[in-house]
Amino acid sequence: MSNKQTKTHKGDIVLAFSGGLDTSYCAVWLQEQGWAVHTVTVDTGGFDTAELADIEASAKRAGVAGHTVIDARPALFDRFLRFLIYGNVLRGDTYPLCVSAERVCQAEAVAEHALALGAKALAHGSTGAGNDQIRFDVAFQALAPDLPIITPIRDQGLSRQQEVDYLAGQGIHVPESTGTYSVNQGLWGTTVGGRETLDSWPELPEAAYPGGRPKAGPEESRDITLSFEQGVPVALDGESLAPVALIESVAALAGHFGIGRGVHLGDTILGIKGRVGFEAGAAALLIPAHRELEKLVLSGKQLFWKSQLGDLYGSLIHEGQAYDPLVKDLEAFLSSSQQRVTGEVRLRLQPRAVTVLGQRSPHSLMDANTAAYGEANHLWSGDDARGFARVFGVAQRLSATQAQNAKPGHEQDKDEVA
């Protein structure tokens, strides 16, 4: 790149860096303003060794003072994903928050690196149109409140061609993306955006998904067993795996069958409607397996409140409110609810479909020796059941009677009978 003349040295700044056009522009422009730029790439999944090497090369071409890669996949699971599993979180009953938690985790790692470095400021390359800017800003403010946040892309409102031209003038050639779709890959899933997601009607074609067409034949199927200990997935087909390795293995299995793809339409943090495609095979298997195991071991009231509070937890994380005190309260509830969620779940995988075949647990509340639904029981007699049904229906009987008495002409009918 060309030599840059800076009038003043403002100090060290840490930039969340993806190696793409926007963050490359930020790296160069910030140096022109007098900053010593330190780039940080936070790996929350979706990167292979070659991609990380390419990102580092991009940082070096931009002439940064230093570049750091942080493997945050284990932290992502411990910090967020386990609670998304505990809560069976699917936004809009559809979307497993592929990006939301990852962005907050990335922002946390960048802020922590900046504090350790003694940096004077933080920066990110988000635009002013999406959710990510909120997630980064809120995390930076919560964890490093004394550091200013600089956002060149959001503040300058440049077109992508203007960014390309600017970098070319500095001797750096970063081609504008020629792909039809914008793809963000991570541990918990992949999001896909393109012309079809700008409208609520078009179908997102199969070619848009990174996995392409499912590799499984139309008649192919496979049965697998997932094991959980206190809500945490711990084994696949009897093989114990650490959470990150297990998620990656399950995602690969689901991808073979094309399981976990969909399109979500919902409300953005900014208050507008947004639509995004997603491919989240691990979540598509782990969440239904976990949910069905919970049905075996938790009470009805636990299941009801878990559903409500799990949705609330997901909304807070999605909206970048990970530092609201309520989040810790909800995490405490969700953790407590998992004490008996230990056991195994059998799943059948078929092209684009998953079926829960069965579940078992040492803490099962289903005991055929005591009572079998619709069959027989040893805890009560027929007279007990008749009395229960009479008492159970009292409130509804009284309400029905009042509704009947309130009908027009009812009093007149009683007088005529008298």
C-alpha positions as CSV (number, residue, x, y, z in Angstrom):
1,M,0.0,0.0,0.0
2,S,1.1,3.6,-0.4
3,N,2.8,5.4,2.5
4,K,0.4,7.5,4.6
5,Q,1.2,10.8,6.2
6,T,-0.5,11.4,9.5
7,K,-0.4,14.8,11.2
8,T,-1.0,13.6,14.8
9,H,-0.9,10.2,16.5
10,K,-4.2,9.6,18.3
11,G,-3.2,6.4,19.9
12,D,-4.3,2.7,19.5
13,I,-7.7,1.8,18.2
14,V,-9.1,-1.7,18.1
15,L,-11.2,-2.6,15.0
16,A,-13.6,-5.6,14.7
17,F,-12.3,-7.0,11.4
18,S,-13.8,-9.4,8.9
19,G,-11.4,-8.8,6.1
20,G,-14.2,-7.6,3.8
21,L,-14.6,-4.4,1.9
22,D,-16.2,-2.4,4.8
23,T,-13.7,-3.3,7.5
24,S,-10.7,-2.9,5.1
25,Y,-11.9,0.6,4.3
26,C,-12.2,1.3,8.1
27,A,-8.6,0.0,8.7
28,V,-7.1,2.3,6.1
29,W,-9.2,5.4,6.8
30,L,-8.6,5.2,10.5
31,Q,-4.9,5.2,9.9
32,E,-5.2,8.3,7.8
33,Q,-6.9,10.0,10.8
34,G,-3.9,9.3,12.9
35,W,-4.9,6.0,14.6
36,A,-2.6,3.0,15.1
37,V,-5.1,0.3,14.1
38,H,-5.2,-3.1,15.7
39,T,-7.6,-5.5,14.0
40,V,-9.3,-8.3,15.8
41,T,-11.1,-11.2,14.1
42,V,-13.3,-13.2,16.5
43,D,-13.9,-16.8,15.3
44,T,-17.5,-17.8,16.4
45,G,-17.6,-20.5,13.7
46,G,-17.7,-20.5,10.0
47,F,-14.0,-19.9,9.4
48,D,-11.5,-22.5,8.2
49,T,-7.7,-22.1,8.4
50,A,-7.4,-20.8,4.9
51,E,-10.1,-18.1,5.5
52,L,-8.4,-16.9,8.6
53,A,-5.1,-16.7,6.8
54,D,-6.8,-14.6,4.0
55,I,-8.2,-12.3,6.6
56,E,-4.8,-11.8,8.2
57,A,-3.3,-11.1,4.8
58,S,-6.0,-8.4,4.3
59,A,-5.1,-6.8,7.6
60,K,-1.4,-6.8,6.6
61,R,-2.2,-5.2,3.2
62,A,-4.1,-2.5,5.0
63,G,-0.9,-1.8,7.0
64,V,-2.4,-2.3,10.5
65,A,-0.2,-2.1,13.6
66,G,-1.3,-5.6,14.7
67,H,-3.8,-8.4,14.0
68,T,-5.3,-10.9,16.4
69,V,-7.5,-13.9,15.9
70,I,-9.6,-15.0,18.9
71,D,-11.2,-18.4,19.0
72,A,-14.5,-17.6,20.8
73,R,-16.4,-20.7,19.9
74,P,-16.2,-22.3,23.4
75,A,-17.1,-18.9,24.9
76,L,-20.0,-18.5,22.6
77,F,-21.5,-21.8,23.8
78,D,-20.9,-21.2,27.5
79,R,-22.0,-17.6,27.3
80,F,-25.1,-17.9,25.1
81,L,-25.8,-21.0,23.1
82,R,-26.4,-23.3,26.1
83,F,-29.1,-20.9,27.3
84,L,-30.7,-20.8,23.8
85,I,-30.9,-24.6,24.0
86,Y,-32.2,-24.6,27.6
87,G,-34.9,-22.2,26.4
88,N,-35.6,-24.0,23.1
89,V,-35.3,-20.5,21.6
90,L,-36.7,-20.0,18.1
91,R,-37.6,-16.5,17.3
92,G,-41.1,-16.4,15.7
93,D,-41.2,-20.2,16.3
94,T,-38.8,-20.4,13.3
95,Y,-35.4,-18.7,13.6
96,P,-32.7,-20.0,16.0
97,L,-30.9,-16.7,16.4
98,C,-27.9,-17.7,14.2
99,V,-26.3,-14.3,14.3
100,S,-27.6,-12.4,17.3
101,A,-25.6,-14.2,20.0
102,E,-22.5,-14.4,17.9
103,R,-22.4,-10.6,17.3
104,V,-22.6,-9.9,21.0
105,C,-19.9,-12.5,21.7
106,Q,-17.7,-11.0,19.1
107,A,-18.2,-7.5,20.4
108,E,-17.3,-8.7,23.9
109,A,-14.0,-10.2,22.7
110,V,-13.1,-7.1,20.8
111,A,-13.8,-4.9,23.8
112,E,-11.9,-7.1,26.2
113,H,-8.9,-7.1,23.8
114,A,-9.0,-3.3,23.6
115,L,-9.0,-2.9,27.4
116,A,-6.1,-5.4,27.7
117,L,-4.2,-3.4,25.0
118,G,-4.9,-0.1,26.7
119,A,-6.5,1.2,23.5
120,K,-7.9,4.7,23.3
121,A,-11.0,3.8,21.1
122,L,-13.0,1.0,19.5
123,A,-14.3,0.7,15.9
124,H,-16.6,-1.5,13.8
125,G,-17.7,-1.5,10.2
126,S,-21.4,-1.9,10.6
127,T,-23.8,0.2,8.5
128,G,-26.6,2.3,9.9
129,A,-29.3,0.1,8.5
130,G,-29.1,-3.2,10.4
131,N,-29.1,-4.8,13.8
132,D,-25.4,-5.5,14.2
133,Q,-24.5,-1.8,14.8
134,I,-26.8,-1.9,17.9
135,R,-25.3,-5.1,19.2
136,F,-21.7,-3.8,18.8
137,D,-22.4,-0.4,20.2
138,V,-24.3,-1.6,23.3
139,A,-21.6,-4.2,24.1
140,F,-18.8,-1.7,23.7
141,Q,-20.7,0.9,25.9
142,A,-21.4,-1.7,28.6
143,L,-17.9,-3.2,28.7
144,A,-15.7,-0.2,27.8
145,P,-17.8,2.9,28.6
146,D,-14.8,5.2,28.6
147,L,-13.7,4.4,25.0
148,P,-15.3,6.3,22.1
149,I,-16.8,4.2,19.3
150,I,-15.9,5.2,15.8
151,T,-18.0,3.9,12.9
152,P,-16.7,5.1,9.5
153,I,-19.2,3.2,7.3
154,R,-22.2,4.3,9.3
155,D,-21.1,7.9,9.6
156,Q,-19.9,8.5,6.1
157,G,-22.7,6.7,4.2
158,L,-20.4,5.8,1.3
159,S,-21.5,3.5,-1.5
160,R,-19.5,0.2,-1.9
161,Q,-18.1,1.5,-5.1
162,Q,-16.8,4.6,-3.4
163,E,-15.1,2.4,-0.8
164,V,-13.5,0.3,-3.6
165,D,-12.3,3.4,-5.4
166,Y,-10.9,4.9,-2.1
167,L,-8.9,1.7,-1.4
168,A,-7.6,1.5,-4.9
169,G,-6.3,5.1,-4.5
170,Q,-4.3,3.8,-1.5
171,G,-2.9,1.0,-3.5
172,I,-5.2,-1.7,-2.0
173,H,-7.4,-3.7,-4.3
174,V,-10.4,-5.2,-2.5
175,P,-13.0,-6.2,-5.2
176,E,-16.6,-5.4,-4.4
177,S,-18.4,-8.6,-3.6
178,T,-19.7,-10.2,-6.8
179,G,-21.9,-12.8,-5.1
180,T,-25.6,-12.7,-5.5
181,Y,-26.2,-13.3,-1.8
182,S,-24.8,-12.0,1.5
183,V,-23.8,-15.0,3.6
184,N,-22.8,-14.9,7.3
185,Q,-21.6,-18.3,8.6
186,G,-21.2,-19.2,12.3
187,L,-21.3,-22.0,14.8
188,W,-25.0,-21.8,15.4
189,G,-26.0,-21.4,11.8
190,T,-25.7,-19.4,8.6
191,T,-27.9,-16.4,7.5
192,V,-28.5,-15.6,3.8
193,G,-29.7,-12.3,2.4
194,G,-30.4,-11.4,-1.2
195,R,-32.9,-9.8,-3.5
196,E,-35.6,-12.4,-2.5
197,T,-35.4,-11.4,1.2
198,L,-36.1,-7.7,0.4
199,D,-39.7,-8.7,-0.3
200,S,-42.1,-10.9,1.7
201,W,-43.3,-13.0,-1.2
202,P,-40.4,-14.5,-3.2
203,E,-39.0,-18.0,-2.5
204,L,-35.3,-18.1,-1.6
205,P,-33.9,-20.6,-4.0
206,E,-31.9,-23.6,-2.9
207,A,-28.8,-22.3,-4.6
208,A,-28.7,-19.4,-2.2
209,Y,-27.8,-21.7,0.7
210,P,-24.1,-22.5,1.2
211,G,-24.8,-26.2,1.5
212,G,-26.4,-26.3,-2.0
213,R,-28.7,-29.2,-2.7
214,P,-29.0,-31.9,0.0
215,K,-26.6,-34.8,-0.7
216,A,-29.0,-37.4,0.7
217,G,-31.1,-39.4,-1.8
218,P,-34.9,-39.2,-1.7
219,E,-35.2,-42.5,0.2
220,E,-32.2,-42.1,2.4
221,S,-32.6,-41.9,6.2
222,R,-30.5,-42.2,9.3
223,D,-31.4,-42.7,13.0
224,I,-29.2,-41.0,15.5
225,T,-29.1,-40.6,19.3
226,L,-28.4,-37.4,21.1
227,S,-27.5,-37.5,24.8
228,F,-28.0,-34.6,27.3
229,E,-26.7,-34.0,30.8
230,Q,-28.6,-31.3,32.7
231,G,-29.7,-29.8,29.4
232,V,-26.2,-29.7,27.8
233,P,-25.7,-31.9,24.7
234,V,-22.8,-34.2,25.5
235,A,-22.8,-37.2,23.0
236,L,-23.8,-38.2,19.5
237,D,-24.5,-41.9,19.0
238,G,-22.8,-42.7,22.3
239,E,-19.6,-40.8,21.5
240,S,-18.9,-38.1,24.0
241,L,-18.0,-34.8,22.4
242,A,-17.3,-31.3,23.7
243,P,-20.1,-28.9,22.9
244,V,-18.4,-27.1,20.0
245,A,-17.3,-30.4,18.3
246,L,-20.8,-31.9,18.9
247,I,-22.6,-28.9,17.3
248,E,-20.3,-29.0,14.3
249,S,-20.8,-32.8,13.9
250,V,-24.6,-32.5,14.2
251,A,-24.6,-29.6,11.7
252,A,-22.7,-31.7,9.2
253,L,-25.3,-34.5,9.6
254,A,-28.2,-32.2,9.2
255,G,-26.6,-30.5,6.2
256,H,-26.3,-33.8,4.4
257,F,-30.1,-34.1,4.6
258,G,-30.8,-30.4,3.9
259,I,-32.4,-30.1,7.4
260,G,-32.5,-26.7,9.1
261,R,-33.2,-24.3,6.2
262,G,-35.9,-21.7,6.3
263,V,-36.8,-18.1,5.9
264,H,-37.7,-15.8,8.9
265,L,-39.7,-12.6,8.8
266,G,-39.7,-10.5,11.9
267,D,-39.2,-7.2,13.6
268,T,-35.7,-5.7,13.7
269,I,-34.2,-3.7,16.5
270,L,-34.8,-0.5,14.5
271,G,-38.5,-1.2,14.4
272,I,-38.8,-2.2,10.7
273,K,-39.7,-5.6,9.3
274,G,-36.8,-7.7,8.1
275,R,-36.6,-11.1,6.2
276,V,-33.6,-13.4,6.2
277,G,-32.9,-17.0,5.0
278,F,-31.1,-19.3,7.4
279,E,-29.4,-22.7,7.4
280,A,-29.1,-23.9,11.0
281,G,-28.8,-27.7,11.0
282,A,-27.4,-28.1,14.6
283,A,-30.2,-26.1,16.1
284,A,-32.8,-27.9,13.9
285,L,-31.8,-31.2,15.6
286,L,-30.7,-30.1,19.1
287,I,-33.7,-27.9,19.9
288,P,-36.5,-30.4,19.2
289,A,-34.5,-33.2,20.8
290,H,-34.0,-31.1,24.0
291,R,-37.6,-30.0,24.0
292,E,-39.0,-33.5,23.7
293,L,-36.7,-34.7,26.5
294,E,-37.9,-31.9,28.7
295,K,-41.5,-33.0,28.1
296,L,-40.6,-36.3,29.8
297,V,-38.9,-34.9,32.9
298,L,-40.4,-31.5,33.7
299,S,-43.8,-30.6,35.1
300,G,-46.5,-29.0,33.0
301,K,-46.1,-25.7,34.8
302,Q,-42.3,-25.7,34.3
303,L,-42.8,-26.3,30.6
304,F,-45.3,-23.4,30.4
305,W,-43.1,-20.9,32.1
306,K,-40.0,-22.1,30.3
307,S,-41.7,-21.4,27.0
308,Q,-42.6,-17.9,28.1
309,L,-39.3,-17.0,29.7
310,G,-37.2,-18.7,27.0
311,D,-38.8,-16.5,24.4
312,L,-38.2,-13.4,26.5
313,Y,-34.5,-14.4,26.9
314,G,-34.2,-14.9,23.1
315,S,-35.7,-11.5,22.4
316,L,-33.3,-9.7,24.8
317,I,-30.3,-11.4,23.1
318,H,-31.6,-10.7,19.6
319,E,-32.1,-7.1,20.4
320,G,-28.6,-6.6,21.9
321,Q,-29.8,-6.3,25.5
322,A,-27.5,-8.9,26.8
323,Y,-26.4,-6.6,29.7
324,D,-29.9,-5.9,31.1
325,P,-30.0,-7.4,34.7
326,L,-33.0,-9.4,33.6
327,V,-30.8,-11.6,31.4
328,K,-28.9,-13.0,34.4
329,D,-32.2,-13.6,36.2
330,L,-33.5,-15.5,33.2
331,E,-30.3,-17.5,32.9
332,A,-30.6,-18.5,36.6
333,F,-34.1,-19.7,36.0
334,L,-33.2,-21.6,32.8
335,S,-30.2,-23.2,34.5
336,S,-32.3,-24.3,37.5
337,S,-34.9,-25.9,35.1
338,Q,-32.2,-28.2,33.6
339,Q,-31.3,-30.2,36.7
340,R,-33.3,-33.2,35.6
341,V,-32.9,-32.8,31.8
342,T,-30.6,-35.8,31.4
343,G,-31.2,-38.6,29.0
344,E,-31.2,-39.7,25.4
345,V,-33.3,-38.8,22.4
346,R,-33.6,-40.8,19.2
347,L,-34.1,-38.9,15.9
348,R,-34.7,-40.0,12.3
349,L,-33.1,-37.8,9.7
350,Q,-34.6,-37.8,6.2
351,P,-34.3,-35.3,3.3
352,R,-35.5,-31.9,4.7
353,A,-37.1,-33.6,7.7
354,V,-36.4,-34.7,11.2
355,T,-38.6,-36.8,13.4
356,V,-38.3,-37.5,17.2
357,L,-38.7,-41.3,17.6
358,G,-38.4,-41.5,21.4
359,Q,-36.8,-40.3,24.5
360,R,-35.7,-41.8,27.9
361,S,-34.3,-40.5,31.1
362,P,-33.5,-41.7,34.6
363,H,-35.7,-38.8,35.8
364,S,-38.8,-39.7,33.7
365,L,-42.1,-38.7,35.0
366,M,-43.9,-41.2,32.8
367,D,-44.4,-44.4,34.9
368,A,-46.6,-47.1,33.4
369,N,-46.5,-49.1,36.6
370,T,-48.4,-46.2,38.4
371,A,-50.7,-45.0,35.6
372,A,-51.0,-45.3,31.9
373,Y,-53.0,-42.5,30.1
374,G,-56.3,-43.8,28.9
375,E,-55.6,-47.3,30.2
376,A,-55.3,-48.0,33.9
377,N,-53.9,-46.7,37.1
378,H,-53.2,-47.7,40.7
379,L,-53.4,-44.3,42.4
380,W,-57.1,-43.7,42.4
381,S,-60.5,-45.4,42.0
382,G,-63.3,-44.8,39.6
383,D,-65.2,-43.0,42.4
384,D,-62.2,-40.8,43.0
385,A,-62.1,-39.9,39.3
386,R,-65.8,-39.2,39.3
387,G,-65.5,-36.9,42.3
388,F,-62.5,-35.1,40.8
389,A,-64.3,-34.5,37.5
390,R,-67.3,-33.0,39.5
391,V,-65.1,-30.7,41.5
392,F,-62.9,-29.8,38.6
393,G,-65.9,-28.6,36.6
394,V,-67.5,-26.5,39.3
395,A,-66.2,-23.1,38.1
396,Q,-67.2,-23.8,34.5
397,R,-70.6,-25.1,35.6
398,L,-71.3,-21.8,37.6
399,S,-70.1,-19.7,34.6
400,A,-72.3,-21.6,32.2
401,T,-75.3,-21.2,34.5
402,Q,-74.7,-17.4,34.8
403,A,-74.4,-17.1,31.0
404,Q,-77.7,-19.0,30.6
405,N,-79.4,-16.7,33.1
406,A,-78.2,-13.6,31.3
407,K,-79.9,-14.5,28.0
408,P,-82.7,-12.1,27.1
409,G,-86.1,-13.5,28.0
410,H,-84.8,-16.0,30.5
411,E,-86.6,-14.4,33.5
412,Q,-89.8,-14.2,31.5
413,D,-89.6,-17.9,30.8
414,K,-89.2,-18.6,34.5
415,D,-92.3,-16.5,35.3
416,E,-94.4,-18.3,32.7
417,V,-93.4,-21.6,34.1
418,A,-94.3,-20.5,37.6
